[in-house]
Amino acid sequence: MKKQGFIKGSLILLSSVVITKALGLVYRVLLTRSVGGTGMGYYARAFSVFTPVMAVAAAGIPSSVARIAAEEYALERYANVRKVKRTAMMLFAFMGIALTLVMLPLALPVTQLITGSRAGGFALAALIPSLFFCSAMSVLRGYYEGLHNMYPTAVSEIIETVLRLAFGLSLAFAAQKLSIEAFARNGSFMGIACSDTQQAAQFSAAFAAAGAVAGTSLSSAAACVCIFLYSHFKGDGITKSMLYSDRVTDPTGSIVRRLVGYSFPVGISALISTLTGMIDMLTIAPCVEKAYNADNSKFLFLTGTGITPQQLPNFVYGSYTALALALAGLAPTLTAMLGKSSLAAVSETAAKGDKTMLGKNINRMLSLCAYIVIPCGAMLGIFGKQILQMLFSARTSEISAAAPSMAYLGAAVIFMGISLPCFTTLHALKRSAAVTAIMLAGGAIKLIGNVLLISRPALALSGAAVSMLISEAVVCVMCLAAVFKSTQVRPAVKNILLKPLYAGVMASLTAVLSMEILEKMLPMPINTHFVAIVSMLISVIMYLIVVAILCEMPKSSILLRIYKKI
């Protein structure tokens, strides 16, 4: 099997992320338009409770399997590579089944305990079966990533996203329709009774959210089947002669200990990283309620919407997570994939003790990350409200609740996009304890910030975003310090920070000036969306020009490949 290099592997994963995130955004937009901020509040709560369990079950699987497979393949222990795959599959599939069976009967009681209502528990119950499928699928994804083959991960993620779009929306609409009809006919549905149509509409949104996450479970199952078929028919490139060259394999117990030893710290780190979602779920609603009671003048946009003060906290939480955070999470996902692509390369060079190549890989990865997230964060901060209006035009109340956060989230995106691949690098360097400590520090800052800022009426709608910005900035600085201290590599500050930042500033100034000029020069009233789109295009062109002038286009790695293809 011909191994894929860092650039090619990164391009494959980045391409898949662009496709999946575009489809995921379409899914979010259509779902939010259907169920509104209230329904997305139930949707987000289900994932906030589920994500920590998922972190324990599957978060550490791809990186641990990829790391061991890469190390063994580099040492030409091909039979042991295959045994690692089999052992990991048995271990983590069993773990997925066990957690699924434990969590299913707890879904409704846990939701009742956390939220005070059983309505959101149906969404959590529909999501839990995906634990098994994600665990099994993660083994094969990590295995092929360790062998420098990113196609199975990329293709399975695209399939999963496409099917989630189809299944999720179909089941959400069907569940909402069935529940509304049942409430109108019997006054109750799934054991929940409603006294009026307004209450029925709120609970129908909860059942729609349950249908949406049921589609997520179905899509995970389908993607799992697809990657298993790929593994069966395409193989892994290890030939019989390669297997016979070294038949010695490690004992199963030794492999299990390595897998658990590698995946446990990553899983703990992933569990801690979910603290942000848990903290938001536990603090936004009560703090918003406190701010509303202190001064409701900041919530006048809800007048005439039918949303009661009791429903306001869940509505604001759902609007913030479904609209603002959905957009803010796009760019960091791209850089996280760069970290995943570099995992095998970093593991191999670290195992061989090649410090020069290790430093080259790390600086190149961070430079690419900076060139991605700096313009994305700037555009999100400048055009955040206009983007929300274009995507969620029918949800004016939700936009009003989410828009004040966009400028702060745009800045937070930059720090988050740099720190995520740093976490992957630290895991590859066996510095998982540092990752845990950094994440705990970020979570503590986030918790304190939420409690102090959201409760203030002046910052109620943007307090969570300000808190996120502060915590992500601290985490990013700590991550970079840990990476370069661990590797004793000299950071290429000019390439990682100065040049991408200069290009981002130039693009931002161009965007602002373009908006002002277009609004003043065009003689007739024009659509603000048109002005925003044209301004963004002009700023992107300026960004590419500045990057090219700075001679930081990776010509030898990317453009040369394109020229050869042509």
KEDREN-91429 format. One line per 4 residues: number of its first residue (from 1); their letters; for each residue z, y, x of C-alpha. Coordinates in nm, 4 decimals. Example, Ala and Ser with C-alpha at 12.3 -4.5 7.8 and 13.67 -1.06 7.14 Angstrom:
2
1) AS) 0.7800:-0.4500:1.2300; 0.7140:-0.1060:1.3670
END
This chain:
566
1) MKKQ) 0.0000:0.0000:0.0000; -0.0967:0.3410:0.1351; 0.2092:0.5614:0.1315; 0.1936:0.9069:-0.0185
5) GFIK) 0.3056:1.1914:0.2050; 0.5456:1.4658:0.1045; 0.2741:1.7060:-0.0108; 0.0766:1.4484:-0.2092
9) GSLI) 0.3898:1.2988:-0.3626; 0.5148:1.6449:-0.4525; 0.1838:1.7378:-0.6131; 0.1871:1.4194:-0.8221
13) LLSS) 0.5403:1.4825:-0.9469; 0.4818:1.8545:-0.9965; 0.1689:1.7817:-1.2003; 0.3613:1.5405:-1.4197
17) VVIT) 0.6431:1.7923:-1.4629; 0.3996:2.0668:-1.5646; 0.2509:1.8369:-1.8291; 0.5844:1.7048:-1.9548
21) KALG) 0.7466:2.0472:-1.9634; 0.4511:2.1966:-2.1486; 0.4676:1.9178:-2.4075; 0.8462:1.9414:-2.4154
25) LVYR) 0.8219:2.3130:-2.4852; 0.5823:2.2460:-2.7723; 0.8298:1.9908:-2.9047; 1.1198:2.2364:-2.8814
29) VLLT) 0.9240:2.5156:-3.0453; 0.8122:2.3036:-3.3411; 1.1547:2.1455:-3.3838; 1.3339:2.4807:-3.3673
33) RSVG) 1.0946:2.6325:-3.6180; 1.1765:2.3476:-3.8543; 1.5543:2.3104:-3.8219; 1.6512:2.6573:-3.6923
37) GTGM) 1.9507:2.7516:-3.4827; 2.1895:2.5443:-3.6926; 1.9919:2.2229:-3.6535; 1.9421:2.2836:-3.2821
41) GYYA) 2.3181:2.3324:-3.2558; 2.3691:1.9746:-3.3782; 2.0862:1.8595:-3.1496; 2.2432:2.0270:-2.8453
45) RAFS) 2.5899:1.8954:-2.9256; 2.4596:1.5379:-2.9345; 2.3066:1.5762:-2.5904; 2.6146:1.7548:-2.4557
49) VFTP) 2.8315:1.4553:-2.5480; 2.5666:1.2011:-2.4443; 2.4682:1.3539:-2.1095; 2.7968:1.2757:-1.9276
53) VMAV) 2.7704:0.9119:-2.0342; 2.4075:0.9082:-1.9251; 2.5072:1.0577:-1.5905; 2.7492:0.7712:-1.5287
57) AAAG) 2.5022:0.5074:-1.6483; 2.1736:0.6128:-1.4907; 2.1820:0.9383:-1.2938; 2.2514:0.7739:-0.9594
61) IPSS) 2.0102:0.4839:-1.0064; 1.6761:0.6357:-0.8946; 1.8139:0.8021:-0.5829; 2.0232:0.5016:-0.4735
65) VARI) 1.7401:0.2519:-0.5240; 1.4886:0.4896:-0.3631; 1.7146:0.5504:-0.0665; 1.7823:0.1818:0.0037
69) AAEE) 1.4176:0.0840:-0.0541; 1.2987:0.3592:0.1823; 1.5454:0.2585:0.4531; 1.4605:-0.1124:0.4290
73) YALE) 1.0863:-0.0459:0.4163; 1.1101:0.1768:0.7246; 1.2836:-0.1114:0.9058; 1.0094:-0.3519:0.7811
77) RYAN) 1.2579:-0.5677:0.5891; 1.0157:-0.6330:0.3053; 1.1880:-0.9396:0.1573; 1.5080:-0.7413:0.1355
81) VRKV) 1.3219:-0.4595:-0.0381; 1.2239:-0.7005:-0.3143; 1.5771:-0.8377:-0.3388; 1.7144:-0.4857:-0.3732
85) KRTA) 1.4846:-0.4355:-0.6712; 1.5943:-0.7575:-0.8442; 1.9627:-0.6972:-0.7806; 1.9454:-0.3376:-0.9012
89) MMLF) 1.7682:-0.4422:-1.2186; 2.0333:-0.6991:-1.3099; 2.3230:-0.4694:-1.2199; 2.2126:-0.1539:-1.3967
93) AFMG) 2.0564:-0.3223:-1.6996; 2.3886:-0.4955:-1.7642; 2.5679:-0.1630:-1.7234; 2.3307:-0.0007:-1.9744
97) IALT) 2.3884:-0.2734:-2.2320; 2.7665:-0.2578:-2.1897; 2.7817:0.1199:-2.2313; 2.5550:0.1060:-2.5349
101) LVML) 2.7769:-0.1475:-2.7089; 3.0905:0.0528:-2.6267; 2.9539:0.3923:-2.7298; 2.7842:0.3064:-3.0604
105) PLAL) 3.1024:0.2560:-3.2678; 3.2571:0.5669:-3.1087; 2.9758:0.8106:-3.1942; 3.1060:0.9336:-3.5288
109) PVTQ) 3.4786:0.9477:-3.4349; 3.4070:1.1323:-3.1088; 3.1887:1.3893:-3.2849; 3.4519:1.4340:-3.5561
113) LITG) 3.7163:1.4921:-3.2882; 3.5123:1.7452:-3.0885; 3.3370:1.9401:-3.3634; 3.5541:1.8749:-3.6691
117) SRAG) 3.2533:1.7372:-3.8597; 3.0868:1.3955:-3.8827; 2.7431:1.5465:-3.9411; 2.6554:1.5699:-3.5726
121) GFAL) 2.7636:1.2122:-3.5086; 2.4445:1.0670:-3.6574; 2.2404:1.2391:-3.3850; 2.4671:1.0982:-3.1148
125) AALI) 2.4491:0.7479:-3.2630; 2.0684:0.7642:-3.2660; 2.0638:0.8677:-2.9005; 2.2949:0.6037:-2.7552
129) PSLF) 2.0417:0.3102:-2.7545; 1.8355:0.4979:-2.4960; 2.1116:0.4244:-2.2407; 1.9810:0.0732:-2.1780
133) FCSA) 1.6146:0.1695:-2.1580; 1.6796:0.4634:-1.9257; 1.8930:0.2477:-1.6967; 1.6262:-0.0198:-1.6624
137) MSVL) 1.3446:0.2323:-1.6278; 1.5339:0.4286:-1.3612; 1.5481:0.1224:-1.1359; 1.1705:0.0922:-1.1213
141) RGYY) 1.1189:0.4661:-1.0880; 1.3561:0.4807:-0.7936; 1.2039:0.1678:-0.6389; 0.8528:0.3094:-0.6336
145) EGLH) 0.9739:0.6503:-0.5193; 1.1402:0.4800:-0.2233; 0.8054:0.3189:-0.1402; 0.6368:0.6628:-0.1515
149) NMYP) 0.4508:0.5843:-0.4743; 0.5129:0.8607:-0.7280; 0.2544:0.7474:-0.9839; 0.4853:0.5174:-1.1883
153) TAVS) 0.7449:0.7933:-1.2262; 0.4843:1.0545:-1.3150; 0.2905:0.8403:-1.5635; 0.6002:0.6993:-1.7359
157) EIIE) 0.7448:1.0495:-1.7776; 0.4224:1.1738:-1.9346; 0.4116:0.8757:-2.1722; 0.7768:0.9288:-2.2631
161) TVLR) 0.7195:1.2982:-2.3364; 0.4079:1.2420:-2.5467; 0.5798:0.9768:-2.7560; 0.8935:1.1872:-2.7929
165) LAFG) 0.6772:1.4658:-2.9302; 0.5155:1.2299:-3.1820; 0.8180:1.0199:-3.2786; 1.0751:1.2987:-3.2603
169) LSLA) 0.8926:1.5451:-3.4834; 0.7844:1.2789:-3.7317; 1.1337:1.1362:-3.7704; 1.2936:1.4828:-3.7812
173) FAAQ) 1.0673:1.5978:-4.0636; 1.1126:1.2666:-4.2491; 1.4940:1.2757:-4.2160; 1.5087:1.6354:-4.3321
177) KLSI) 1.2898:1.5644:-4.6347; 1.4827:1.2527:-4.7346; 1.8207:1.4238:-4.7037; 1.7126:1.7297:-4.9049
181) EAFA) 1.5750:1.5080:-5.1816; 1.8926:1.2964:-5.1828; 2.1191:1.6024:-5.2024; 1.9117:1.7433:-5.4885
185) RNGS) 1.9225:1.4120:-5.6730; 2.2720:1.2760:-5.6041; 2.4599:1.5557:-5.4319; 2.5282:1.3323:-5.1318
189) FMGI) 2.3486:1.1543:-4.8458; 2.4781:0.9034:-4.5877; 2.8316:0.9416:-4.7231; 2.8325:1.3234:-4.6984
193) ACSD) 2.8646:1.5215:-5.0228; 2.7509:1.8830:-5.0721; 2.8706:2.1320:-5.3294; 2.5714:2.3701:-5.3238
197) TQQA) 2.2169:2.4034:-5.1930; 2.3197:2.6155:-4.8951; 2.5581:2.3486:-4.7715; 2.2923:2.0848:-4.8356
201) AQFS) 2.0474:2.2791:-4.6177; 2.2999:2.2868:-4.3320; 2.3613:1.9121:-4.3462; 1.9862:1.8452:-4.3800
205) AAFA) 1.9437:2.0209:-4.0467; 2.1978:1.7796:-3.8972; 2.0033:1.4779:-4.0232; 1.6795:1.6296:-3.8936
209) AAGA) 1.8432:1.6550:-3.5512; 1.9395:1.2869:-3.5795; 1.5779:1.1980:-3.6535; 1.4618:1.3978:-3.3522
213) VAGT) 1.6935:1.2181:-3.1093; 1.6017:0.8815:-3.2642; 1.2484:0.9653:-3.1529; 1.3882:1.0191:-2.8029
217) SLSS) 1.5315:0.6669:-2.8006; 1.2040:0.5173:-2.9207; 1.0019:0.7046:-2.6587; 1.2386:0.5864:-2.3830
221) AAAC) 1.1908:0.2272:-2.4988; 0.8117:0.2625:-2.4968; 0.8071:0.4249:-2.1517; 1.0324:0.1478:-2.0200
225) VCIF) 0.7871:-0.1161:-2.1418; 0.4959:0.0710:-1.9806; 0.6537:0.0929:-1.6355; 0.7488:-0.2751:-1.6536
229) LYSH) 0.3862:-0.3614:-1.7295; 0.2743:-0.1480:-1.4352; 0.5165:-0.3300:-1.2066; 0.3949:-0.6681:-1.3309
233) FKGD) 0.0219:-0.6071:-1.3041; -0.0077:-0.3561:-1.0173; 0.2722:-0.4773:-0.7934; 0.4280:-0.2749:-0.5140
237) GITK) 0.1844:-0.3212:-0.2260; 0.4059:-0.5675:-0.0376; 0.1866:-0.8647:0.0565; 0.2825:-1.2274:0.1176
241) SMLY) 0.2261:-1.1885:0.4907; 0.4632:-0.8906:0.4923; 0.7254:-1.0971:0.3108; 0.6908:-1.3887:0.5532
245) SDRV) 0.7224:-1.1581:0.8537; 1.0950:-1.1188:0.7825; 1.2505:-1.3588:0.5331; 1.6094:-1.2582:0.6105
249) TDPT) 1.7795:-1.0861:0.3190; 2.1258:-0.9426:0.2713; 2.3776:-1.1218:0.0460; 2.3681:-1.0103:-0.3163
253) GSIV) 2.7239:-0.8828:-0.2955; 2.6334:-0.6630:0.0008; 2.3380:-0.5122:-0.1870; 2.5534:-0.4511:-0.4948
257) RRLV) 2.8095:-0.2710:-0.2813; 2.5381:-0.0535:-0.1276; 2.3882:0.0271:-0.4655; 2.7236:0.1136:-0.6156
261) GYSF) 2.8290:0.2979:-0.3019; 2.5151:0.5140:-0.3131; 2.4845:0.5563:-0.6887; 2.8522:0.6205:-0.7645
265) PVGI) 2.8750:0.9517:-0.5729; 2.5418:1.0631:-0.7205; 2.6602:0.9633:-1.0673; 2.9864:1.1523:-1.0195
269) SALI) 2.7913:1.4566:-0.9034; 2.5596:1.4276:-1.2033; 2.8620:1.3882:-1.4287; 3.0111:1.7040:-1.2861
273) STLT) 2.6771:1.8835:-1.3260; 2.6943:1.8090:-1.6979; 3.0100:2.0161:-1.7085; 2.7924:2.3214:-1.7679
277) GMID) 2.6643:2.1765:-2.0938; 3.0091:2.0549:-2.1935; 3.1674:2.3874:-2.1045; 2.9096:2.5729:-2.3134
281) MLTI) 2.9615:2.3354:-2.6053; 3.3389:2.3717:-2.5957; 3.3636:2.7450:-2.5226; 3.0651:2.9302:-2.6716
285) APCV) 3.1463:2.8639:-3.0375; 3.5191:2.9552:-3.0311; 3.4609:3.2534:-2.8001; 3.1804:3.3855:-3.0221
289) EKAY) 3.4112:3.3514:-3.3213; 3.6759:3.5493:-3.1344; 3.4254:3.8216:-3.0429; 3.3013:3.8405:-3.4034
293) NADN) 3.6529:3.8838:-3.5354; 3.7207:4.1582:-3.2803; 3.4003:4.3559:-3.3499; 3.1163:4.2287:-3.5688
297) SKFL) 2.8848:4.5236:-3.4990; 2.6967:4.3150:-3.2392; 2.6076:4.0576:-3.5042; 2.4462:4.2854:-3.7629
301) FLTG) 2.1120:4.1092:-3.7091; 2.2519:3.8222:-3.9200; 2.2758:4.0417:-4.2274; 2.0693:3.8930:-4.5081
305) TGIT) 2.0092:3.5610:-4.3307; 2.2566:3.3608:-4.5400; 2.4512:3.2556:-4.2295; 2.8223:3.2774:-4.3030
309) PQQL) 3.0874:3.3740:-4.0448; 3.1941:3.0083:-4.0410; 2.8399:2.8968:-3.9475; 2.7895:3.1769:-3.6938
313) PNFV) 2.9381:3.0019:-3.3835; 2.7192:2.6915:-3.4196; 2.4173:2.9114:-3.4951; 2.4628:3.1230:-3.1811
317) YGSY) 2.5258:2.8136:-2.9691; 2.2141:2.6431:-3.1048; 1.9988:2.9544:-3.0548; 2.1174:3.0005:-2.6973
321) TALA) 2.0597:2.6386:-2.5962; 1.7361:2.5794:-2.7899; 1.5631:2.9068:-2.7016; 1.7107:3.0721:-2.3918
325) LALA) 1.8200:2.7654:-2.1926; 1.5045:2.5734:-2.2867; 1.2911:2.8359:-2.1117; 1.5311:2.8802:-1.8214
329) GLAP) 1.5240:2.5079:-1.7430; 1.1488:2.4842:-1.6831; 1.1175:2.6163:-1.3267; 1.4259:2.4393:-1.1816
333) TLTA) 1.2851:2.1096:-1.3061; 0.9789:2.1664:-1.0880; 1.1876:2.2203:-0.7755; 1.4096:1.9239:-0.8628
337) MLGK) 1.0949:1.7128:-0.8423; 1.0267:1.8518:-0.4945; 1.3722:1.7308:-0.3968; 1.2984:1.3892:-0.5444
341) SSLA) 0.9692:1.3701:-0.3574; 1.1381:1.4595:-0.0275; 1.4199:1.2062:-0.0762; 1.2346:0.9155:0.0850
345) AVSE) 1.1096:1.1310:0.3736; 1.4553:1.2737:0.4439; 1.6143:0.9272:0.4250; 1.3600:0.7815:0.6673
349) TAAK) 1.3784:1.0635:0.9225; 1.7588:1.0644:0.9043; 1.7669:0.6860:0.9544; 1.5365:0.7171:1.2578
353) GDKT) 1.7290:1.0129:1.3992; 1.4165:1.2318:1.4079; 1.5841:1.5745:1.3936; 1.2610:1.7693:1.4445
357) MLGK) 1.0838:1.6107:1.1489; 1.4011:1.6299:0.9403; 1.4216:2.0052:0.9935; 1.0517:2.0432:0.9180
361) NINR) 1.0836:1.8514:0.5912; 1.3889:2.0488:0.4744; 1.2488:2.3932:0.5592; 0.9134:2.3094:0.4030
365) MLSL) 1.0786:2.1851:0.0841; 1.2985:2.4938:0.0504; 1.0051:2.7236:0.1205; 0.7975:2.5631:-0.1547
369) CAYI) 1.0947:2.5852:-0.3919; 1.1360:2.9557:-0.3232; 0.7674:3.0244:-0.3854; 0.7991:2.8540:-0.7245
373) VIPC) 1.1281:2.9835:-0.8642; 1.1272:3.3466:-0.7490; 0.8201:3.4506:-0.9541; 0.9248:3.2285:-1.2454
377) GAML) 1.2697:3.3842:-1.2575; 1.1260:3.7349:-1.2305; 0.8785:3.6788:-1.5150; 1.1501:3.5258:-1.7322
381) GIFG) 1.3751:3.8239:-1.6758; 1.1031:4.0810:-1.7438; 0.9151:3.9140:-2.0287; 1.1907:3.6940:-2.1720
385) KQIL) 1.2071:3.8557:-2.5143; 0.8270:3.8714:-2.5487; 0.7971:3.5028:-2.4590; 1.0569:3.4108:-2.7189
389) QMLF) 0.8716:3.6159:-2.9806; 0.5434:3.4437:-2.8983; 0.6909:3.0945:-2.9141; 0.9411:3.1303:-3.1981
393) SART) 0.7846:3.4061:-3.4068; 0.9241:3.2749:-3.7357; 1.2844:3.2683:-3.6087; 1.3761:3.6342:-3.5724
397) SEIS) 1.7518:3.5800:-3.6062; 1.7519:3.3120:-3.3372; 1.5484:3.5396:-3.1086; 1.7967:3.8238:-3.1619
401) AAAP) 2.0799:3.5910:-3.0612; 1.9024:3.4534:-2.7512; 1.7100:3.7557:-2.6169; 2.0054:3.9414:-2.4556
405) SMAY) 2.0564:3.6431:-2.2227; 1.7066:3.6290:-2.0792; 1.7390:3.8866:-1.7989; 2.0502:3.7162:-1.6603
409) LGAA) 1.9004:3.3684:-1.6962; 1.5893:3.4819:-1.5088; 1.8040:3.5615:-1.2051; 2.0055:3.2396:-1.2479
413) VIFM) 1.6825:3.0366:-1.2447; 1.6158:3.1417:-0.8843; 1.9517:3.0183:-0.7574; 1.9382:2.7002:-0.9656
417) GISL) 1.5862:2.6180:-0.8456; 1.7019:2.6308:-0.4832; 2.0275:2.4400:-0.5283; 1.8894:2.1371:-0.7185
421) PCFT) 1.6703:2.0029:-0.4336; 1.9560:2.0814:-0.1921; 2.1755:1.8423:-0.3895; 1.9165:1.5666:-0.3475
425) TLHA) 1.8951:1.6371:0.0248; 2.2735:1.6222:0.0646; 2.2816:1.2852:-0.1133; 2.0110:1.1562:0.1221
429) LKRS) 2.2208:1.2777:0.4151; 2.5257:1.0881:0.2813; 2.7097:1.4108:0.1962; 2.7801:1.3290:-0.1671
433) AAVT) 3.1384:1.4489:-0.1341; 3.0092:1.7965:-0.0522; 2.7899:1.7894:-0.3634; 3.0899:1.6981:-0.5777
437) AIML) 3.3014:1.9778:-0.4318; 3.0263:2.2364:-0.4791; 2.9646:2.1324:-0.8391; 3.3345:2.1427:-0.9210
441) AGGA) 3.3541:2.4945:-0.7816; 3.0534:2.5979:-0.9907; 3.2009:2.4389:-1.3024; 3.5317:2.6191:-1.2538
445) IKLI) 3.3536:2.9525:-1.2175; 3.1435:2.8789:-1.5249; 3.4505:2.7916:-1.7343; 3.6426:3.1024:-1.6333
449) GNVL) 3.3364:3.3204:-1.6817; 3.2643:3.1860:-2.0301; 3.6202:3.2370:-2.1497; 3.6441:3.5897:-2.0092
453) LISR) 3.2955:3.7193:-2.0880; 3.1842:3.5629:-2.4184; 3.5025:3.6772:-2.5919; 3.4142:4.0389:-2.5157
457) PALA) 3.2141:4.1807:-2.8103; 2.9928:4.3848:-2.5781; 2.8825:4.0685:-2.3913; 2.9215:3.8049:-2.6630
461) LSGA) 2.5509:3.7199:-2.6897; 2.4888:3.7245:-2.3140; 2.8297:3.6299:-2.1735; 2.7330:3.2652:-2.1158
465) AVSM) 2.4219:3.3733:-1.9239; 2.6179:3.6164:-1.7043; 2.8690:3.3425:-1.6315; 2.5856:3.1034:-1.5463
469) LISE) 2.4295:3.3568:-1.3090; 2.7537:3.4028:-1.1162; 2.8242:3.0297:-1.0891; 2.4665:2.9405:-0.9855
473) AVVC) 2.4650:3.2106:-0.7160; 2.7852:3.0742:-0.5630; 2.6597:2.7141:-0.5864; 2.3281:2.8033:-0.4206
477) VMCL) 2.4935:2.9717:-0.1216; 2.7317:2.6781:-0.0764; 2.4452:2.4257:-0.1017; 2.2327:2.5956:0.1623
481) AAVF) 2.5296:2.6246:0.3959; 2.6117:2.2538:0.3516; 2.2512:2.1398:0.4101; 2.2000:2.3316:0.7326
485) KSTQ) 2.5469:2.2522:0.8617; 2.4962:1.8793:0.7954; 2.1562:1.8637:0.9644; 2.2263:2.1207:1.2356
489) VRPA) 1.8796:2.2522:1.1560; 1.7980:2.6182:1.2001; 1.6902:2.7690:0.8666; 1.3500:2.9371:0.8589
493) VKNI) 1.4870:3.2473:0.6842; 1.1575:3.4339:0.6954; 0.9679:3.1545:0.5226; 1.2433:3.0454:0.2854
497) LLKP) 1.3700:3.3853:0.1718; 1.2048:3.7013:0.3006; 0.8380:3.6350:0.2339; 0.8791:3.4675:-0.1079
501) LYAG) 1.1205:3.7434:-0.2119; 0.8777:4.0157:-0.1017; 0.5952:3.8511:-0.2959; 0.8196:3.8190:-0.6009
505) VMAS) 0.9234:4.1840:-0.5861; 0.5614:4.2949:-0.5617; 0.4681:4.0771:-0.8602; 0.7615:4.2141:-1.0625
509) LTAV) 0.6704:4.5764:-0.9903; 0.3115:4.4999:-1.0833; 0.4234:4.3460:-1.4123; 0.6377:4.6469:-1.5091
513) LSME) 0.3725:4.9008:-1.4111; 0.1007:4.7036:-1.5893; 0.2991:4.7068:-1.9134; 0.3590:5.0805:-1.8936
517) ILEK) -0.0020:5.1617:-1.8063; -0.1486:4.9388:-2.0770; 0.0820:5.0811:-2.3429; -0.0113:5.4397:-2.2482
521) MLPM) -0.3839:5.3990:-2.1780; -0.4918:5.1962:-2.4776; -0.5689:5.4482:-2.7535; -0.4992:5.2379:-3.0601
525) PINT) -0.1955:5.0345:-3.1598; -0.2128:4.6969:-2.9925; -0.0204:4.3764:-3.0204; 0.2763:4.3681:-2.7826
529) HFVA) 0.2036:4.0022:-2.7137; -0.1396:4.0961:-2.5793; 0.0140:4.3554:-2.3459; 0.2713:4.1047:-2.2201
533) IVSM) 0.0127:3.8324:-2.1564; -0.2235:4.0647:-1.9692; 0.0635:4.2076:-1.7640; 0.1801:3.8582:-1.6694
537) LISV) -0.1705:3.7589:-1.5626; -0.2053:4.0705:-1.3473; 0.1326:4.0070:-1.1837; 0.0374:3.6444:-1.1102
541) IMYL) -0.2836:3.7607:-0.9424; -0.0861:4.0109:-0.7353; 0.1611:3.7382:-0.6374; -0.1148:3.5062:-0.5167
545) IVVA) -0.2800:3.7874:-0.3213; 0.0459:3.8803:-0.1477; 0.1207:3.5167:-0.0657; -0.2265:3.4739:0.0819
549) ILCE) -0.1899:3.7932:0.2895; 0.1431:3.6686:0.4221; -0.0424:3.3585:0.5453; 0.1986:3.1289:0.3677
553) MPKS) -0.0549:2.9382:0.1641; -0.0123:2.5786:0.2873; -0.3789:2.5563:0.3870; -0.3465:2.2649:0.6244
557) SILL) -0.1642:2.0584:0.3628; -0.3213:2.1501:0.0297; -0.6371:2.3590:0.0599; -0.7859:2.1371:0.3295
561) RIYK) -0.7508:1.8383:0.0985; -0.9273:2.0307:-0.1781; -1.2110:2.1328:0.0565; -1.2585:1.7735:0.1665
565) KI) -1.2744:1.6539:-0.1931; -1.5386:1.9169:-0.2745
END
